[in-house]
């Protein structure tokens, strides 16, 4: 009999963390699950740990591959999945014992909704998490979804959502193994567009509880190593951020129809990402000149002028002054209180109650 949920775990260089991940899956209060462990050619002892887990509990299934990256590993896991729903987890992370229980309960109450949850990388917040009797939920309908997208962490991650496998298979959705970065964004973009096409009156319902622990300690994990390799070409990365901005507007329509607060979140996410990229380029002043040749960069600048919104990154970008961008990025890291103060001063006309 097919299980209700398939948990797909790509595994690579996570030997020190994988046992805790598997224990968190075994601790689920909802027990009708299978877990597909995709060993992506890990050179450490992960393969043996996966095989031992499958020997001890038949709900674990193992697929051994030659190393091909996180996207191929996830696609392989989805192809092998037999459940009605699919959940993704990374081998160095952990999920709360009640994650499946709460997500499926919310899905059954709202069968036309996409269900997600929050996560944390704070060990203290994770260990001290107490679940209320009635978990808080934030709803995002079709016209509120821009606000959800603006929080790129919640939107991009595939580890905090419950996916229906019949939709994925019917629409032929998968992770693009050719993408240099943002494969999570691309996959979920496919999912929610397919969903809202079928259910225009539907919504995304986010359980406002950190039910997923994102472990940032393992720099060798499949996700981290893939991201690091992809991020070496930071010039391309900067331009990709403007492409994502253009794709967002193509999907959502003209931004002027949305509250300025939501659009501000999108433009800020783009500018913050560009600043990060410029801080990792040997000659960022050359890239700044290239960026201003792109219409999306000029459009973002015009939007901020029109709404009297003053982004400090954009100020230095307009001057084509890479040193200023780098300086402000360091301020954000070293003096976050000052950064936050300037942020709110620059957007006081938009962010006021």
C-alpha positions as CSV (number, residue, x, y, z in Angstrom):
1,X,0.0,0.0,0.0
2,X,1.4,3.4,-1.0
3,X,2.3,5.8,1.9
4,X,0.7,9.2,2.3
5,X,3.9,11.1,2.3
6,X,7.3,10.6,0.6
7,X,10.2,12.4,2.2
8,X,13.0,12.9,-0.3
9,X,16.5,13.5,1.3
10,X,19.5,14.1,-1.0
11,X,22.6,13.0,0.8
12,X,26.2,14.2,0.3
13,X,29.0,14.7,2.8
14,X,26.7,14.8,5.8
15,X,28.1,11.8,7.8
16,X,28.2,13.8,11.1
17,X,24.7,15.1,10.7
18,X,22.7,12.4,8.9
19,X,21.9,10.2,11.9
20,X,20.2,13.2,13.6
21,X,18.2,13.9,10.4
22,X,17.1,10.3,10.2
23,X,16.1,10.3,13.9
24,X,13.9,13.3,13.4
25,X,12.1,11.5,10.6
26,X,11.7,8.4,12.7
27,X,10.2,10.6,15.5
28,X,7.3,11.8,13.3
29,X,3.9,11.5,15.1
30,X,2.4,10.8,11.7
31,X,3.8,7.5,10.7
32,X,2.4,6.7,7.2
33,X,5.5,7.9,5.4
34,X,8.4,6.6,3.3
35,X,11.8,8.2,3.1
36,X,13.8,8.0,0.0
37,X,17.5,8.6,0.7
38,X,19.4,9.6,-2.5
39,X,23.1,9.0,-1.9
40,X,24.6,11.4,-4.4
41,X,28.0,9.6,-4.6
42,X,29.0,10.8,-1.1
43,X,32.6,10.0,-0.5
44,X,32.2,9.5,3.3
45,X,30.2,7.0,5.3
46,X,26.8,8.4,4.3
47,X,26.0,5.5,1.9
48,X,26.5,2.9,4.7
49,X,24.4,5.0,7.1
50,X,21.6,5.1,4.5
51,X,21.8,1.3,4.0
52,X,21.7,0.6,7.7
53,X,18.6,2.8,8.1
54,X,16.8,0.9,5.4
55,X,17.8,-2.4,7.0
56,X,16.4,-1.3,10.3
57,X,13.1,0.3,9.1
58,X,11.5,-0.7,5.7
59,X,10.1,2.8,5.3
60,X,13.5,4.0,4.3
61,X,14.5,3.3,0.7
62,X,18.0,4.1,-0.7
63,X,19.1,5.1,-4.2
64,X,22.9,5.2,-4.8
65,X,24.0,7.5,-7.6
66,X,27.3,8.9,-8.9
67,X,27.7,12.5,-7.9
68,X,25.4,14.7,-10.1
69,X,24.2,17.5,-7.9
70,X,21.2,18.3,-5.7
71,X,18.8,18.9,-8.5
72,X,19.3,15.5,-10.1
73,X,19.2,13.9,-6.6
74,X,15.8,15.5,-5.9
75,X,14.5,14.5,-9.3
76,X,15.5,11.0,-8.7
77,X,13.8,10.9,-5.3
78,X,10.6,12.3,-6.8
79,X,10.6,9.7,-9.6
80,X,11.0,6.9,-7.0
81,X,8.3,8.4,-4.6
82,X,5.0,6.5,-4.1
83,X,3.3,8.9,-1.8
84,X,0.4,11.3,-2.4
85,X,2.5,14.1,-1.1
86,X,6.2,14.9,-1.2
87,X,8.4,16.7,1.4
88,X,12.1,17.6,0.9
89,X,14.7,17.6,3.6
90,X,18.5,18.0,3.5
91,X,20.6,15.4,5.1
92,X,22.2,17.8,7.6
93,X,18.9,19.3,8.8
94,X,16.1,18.1,11.1
95,X,12.3,18.2,11.0
96,X,10.1,18.7,14.0
97,X,8.3,15.5,15.2
98,X,4.9,17.0,14.5
99,X,5.7,18.5,11.1
100,X,3.9,15.9,9.0
101,X,1.0,15.7,11.4
102,X,0.4,19.5,11.4
103,X,1.0,20.0,7.6
104,X,-1.3,17.2,6.6
105,X,-4.0,18.3,9.1
106,X,-3.9,21.8,7.6
107,X,-4.0,20.3,4.1
108,X,-7.1,18.3,4.9
109,X,-8.8,21.3,6.4
110,X,-8.0,23.3,3.2
111,X,-7.6,20.8,0.3
112,X,-7.3,23.6,-2.3
113,X,-4.4,25.2,-0.6
114,X,-0.6,24.8,-0.8
115,X,0.8,24.2,2.7
116,X,4.1,25.5,4.0
117,X,5.9,26.2,7.3
118,X,8.6,28.4,8.7
119,X,12.1,27.3,9.7
120,X,15.0,28.4,11.8
121,X,18.8,28.1,11.9
122,X,18.9,29.1,15.6
123,X,19.7,26.0,17.7
124,X,18.2,27.7,20.8
125,X,14.9,28.5,19.0
126,X,14.7,25.0,17.7
127,X,15.4,23.2,21.0
128,X,13.0,25.5,22.9
129,X,10.1,25.3,20.4
130,X,6.8,24.9,22.1
131,X,3.8,24.3,19.8
132,X,0.5,26.0,20.7
133,X,-2.7,24.1,20.6
134,X,-3.9,26.1,17.6
135,X,-0.9,26.8,15.3
136,X,-0.9,30.3,13.8
137,X,-1.3,30.4,10.0
138,X,-0.6,33.2,7.5
139,X,-2.6,33.1,4.3
140,X,-1.5,34.2,0.8
141,X,-4.1,34.4,-1.9
142,X,-3.3,35.0,-5.6
143,X,-3.1,38.8,-5.0
144,X,-1.1,38.6,-1.8
145,X,1.4,36.2,-3.2
146,X,3.8,39.0,-4.1
147,X,4.4,39.6,-0.4
148,X,5.2,35.9,0.0
149,X,7.7,36.1,-2.9
150,X,9.3,39.1,-1.4
151,X,10.5,37.0,1.5
152,X,12.8,35.0,-0.8
153,X,13.9,32.6,1.9
154,X,10.4,31.3,2.5
155,X,9.5,31.4,-1.2
156,X,12.6,29.8,-2.6
157,X,13.1,26.9,-0.2
158,X,11.6,23.6,-1.2
159,X,12.3,22.2,2.3
160,X,9.3,24.0,3.9
161,X,6.4,23.0,1.7
162,X,4.1,20.1,1.1
163,X,3.9,19.2,-2.6
164,X,1.3,17.1,-4.3
165,X,3.0,14.5,-6.4
166,X,0.1,14.1,-8.8
167,X,0.4,17.8,-9.8
168,X,4.1,17.5,-10.2
169,X,3.8,14.4,-12.5
170,X,0.8,15.7,-14.5
171,X,2.6,18.9,-15.3
172,X,6.0,17.3,-15.7
173,X,7.6,19.5,-13.1
174,X,11.2,18.9,-12.1
175,X,14.4,20.6,-10.9
176,X,16.4,22.0,-13.8
177,X,19.8,20.3,-13.6
178,X,21.3,22.8,-16.1
179,X,20.6,25.9,-13.9
180,X,23.7,27.5,-12.4
181,X,21.8,28.8,-9.4
182,X,18.2,29.4,-8.1
183,X,17.0,25.9,-9.0
184,X,14.8,26.0,-5.9
185,X,13.2,29.2,-7.1
186,X,12.6,27.8,-10.5
187,X,11.0,24.6,-9.2
188,X,8.6,26.3,-6.8
189,X,7.8,28.9,-9.5
190,X,6.6,26.1,-11.7
191,X,4.6,24.6,-8.9
192,X,2.7,27.6,-7.8
193,X,2.0,28.7,-11.3
194,X,0.5,25.3,-12.1
195,X,-1.4,25.4,-8.9
196,X,-3.0,28.8,-9.3
197,X,-3.8,28.0,-13.0
198,X,-5.9,25.1,-11.7
199,X,-7.2,26.9,-8.6
200,X,-7.3,30.7,-9.2
201,X,-9.2,31.2,-6.0
202,X,-6.7,29.1,-4.0
203,X,-4.1,30.2,-1.5
204,X,-0.8,29.4,0.2
205,X,-1.2,28.7,3.9
206,X,2.0,29.1,5.9
207,X,2.2,27.5,9.4
208,X,4.0,30.2,11.4
209,X,6.1,27.8,13.4
210,X,9.8,26.9,12.8
211,X,9.1,23.2,12.1
212,X,12.3,22.8,10.1
213,X,15.8,23.2,11.4
214,X,18.3,24.5,8.8
215,X,21.8,23.5,9.8
216,X,24.3,26.1,8.5
217,X,27.3,24.3,10.1
218,X,27.9,21.8,7.4
219,X,29.8,23.6,4.6
220,X,30.3,20.3,2.7
221,X,26.6,19.4,2.3
222,X,25.1,18.8,-1.1
223,X,23.2,22.1,-1.0
224,X,26.1,24.2,0.3
225,X,28.7,22.8,-2.1
226,X,26.4,23.1,-5.1
227,X,25.6,26.7,-4.2
228,X,29.3,27.6,-3.6
229,X,30.3,26.2,-7.0
230,X,27.5,28.1,-8.7
231,X,28.3,31.3,-7.0
232,X,31.8,31.7,-8.3
233,X,30.7,33.6,-11.3
234,X,29.3,36.6,-9.4
235,X,29.1,38.8,-12.5
236,X,26.5,36.4,-13.9
237,X,24.9,36.1,-10.5
238,X,24.3,39.9,-10.4
239,X,22.6,39.8,-13.8
240,X,20.5,36.7,-12.8
241,X,19.0,38.7,-10.0
242,X,17.7,41.3,-12.5
243,X,16.4,38.4,-14.6
244,X,14.5,37.0,-11.6
245,X,13.0,40.5,-11.1
246,X,11.8,40.6,-14.7
247,X,10.4,37.1,-14.4
248,X,8.5,38.1,-11.3
249,X,6.9,41.0,-13.0
250,X,6.0,38.9,-16.0
251,X,4.2,36.5,-13.8
252,X,2.5,39.0,-11.4
253,X,1.8,41.7,-13.8
254,X,2.6,45.5,-13.5
255,X,3.9,46.2,-10.0
256,X,1.9,49.4,-9.7
257,X,-1.2,47.4,-9.0
258,X,0.3,46.1,-5.8
259,X,0.9,47.9,-2.4
260,X,4.2,49.7,-2.5
261,X,5.3,47.9,0.6
262,X,5.2,44.5,-1.2
263,X,7.0,45.9,-4.3
264,X,9.6,47.5,-2.1
265,X,10.4,44.0,-0.6
266,X,11.0,42.7,-4.1
267,X,13.2,45.6,-5.2
268,X,15.2,45.4,-2.0
269,X,15.7,41.7,-2.3
270,X,17.1,42.3,-5.8
271,X,19.4,45.2,-4.7
272,X,20.6,43.2,-1.7
273,X,21.5,40.3,-3.8
274,X,23.3,42.5,-6.4
275,X,25.3,44.1,-3.5
276,X,26.3,40.6,-2.3
277,X,27.4,39.7,-5.8
278,X,29.4,42.9,-6.3
279,X,31.2,42.3,-3.0
280,X,32.6,39.1,-4.5
281,X,33.8,40.4,-7.8
282,X,37.5,41.4,-8.3
283,X,36.5,44.4,-10.5
284,X,33.0,45.3,-9.5
285,X,33.0,48.8,-11.1
286,X,33.0,47.1,-14.5
287,X,29.9,45.0,-13.6
288,X,28.1,48.1,-12.3
289,X,28.4,49.7,-15.7
290,X,27.0,46.5,-17.3
291,X,24.1,46.4,-14.9
292,X,23.0,49.9,-15.9
293,X,22.7,48.7,-19.5
294,X,19.8,46.4,-18.4
295,X,16.3,47.9,-18.4
296,X,15.4,46.2,-15.1
297,X,18.1,48.1,-13.3
298,X,16.8,51.4,-14.7
299,X,13.2,50.4,-13.9
300,X,14.1,49.7,-10.2
301,X,15.8,53.1,-10.0
302,X,12.8,54.9,-11.5
303,X,10.4,53.1,-9.1
304,X,12.4,54.2,-6.1
305,X,12.5,57.8,-7.3
306,X,8.7,57.8,-8.1
307,X,7.9,56.5,-4.6
308,X,10.6,58.7,-2.8
309,X,12.2,55.5,-1.5
310,X,15.9,55.9,-0.7
311,X,17.9,52.6,-0.8
312,X,21.5,53.2,0.1
313,X,22.8,50.4,-2.2
314,X,20.9,52.1,-5.1
315,X,22.5,55.4,-4.1
316,X,26.0,54.0,-4.6
317,X,24.9,52.1,-7.7
318,X,23.6,55.2,-9.3
319,X,27.0,56.8,-8.7
320,X,28.7,53.7,-10.2
321,X,30.7,53.6,-7.0
322,X,31.5,50.0,-6.2
323,X,33.5,51.0,-3.1
324,X,30.4,52.6,-1.6
325,X,28.3,49.4,-2.2
326,X,31.0,47.3,-0.5
327,X,31.2,49.8,2.4
328,X,27.5,49.7,3.0
329,X,27.4,45.9,2.7
330,X,30.1,45.8,5.5
331,X,27.9,48.2,7.6
332,X,25.0,45.8,7.3
333,X,27.2,43.0,8.6
334,X,29.1,44.9,11.3
335,X,26.6,47.5,12.5
336,X,23.1,46.1,11.8
337,X,21.4,48.6,14.1
338,X,22.8,51.5,12.0
339,X,21.8,49.7,8.8
340,X,18.2,49.2,10.1
341,X,17.9,52.8,11.1
342,X,18.9,54.1,7.7
343,X,16.7,51.5,6.1
344,X,13.6,52.8,7.9
345,X,14.5,56.4,7.4
346,X,14.7,55.8,3.7
347,X,11.3,54.1,3.5
348,X,9.4,55.9,6.2
349,X,6.8,57.1,3.7
350,X,6.1,53.5,2.5
351,X,6.5,51.7,5.8
352,X,4.5,54.1,8.0
353,X,1.4,52.5,9.7
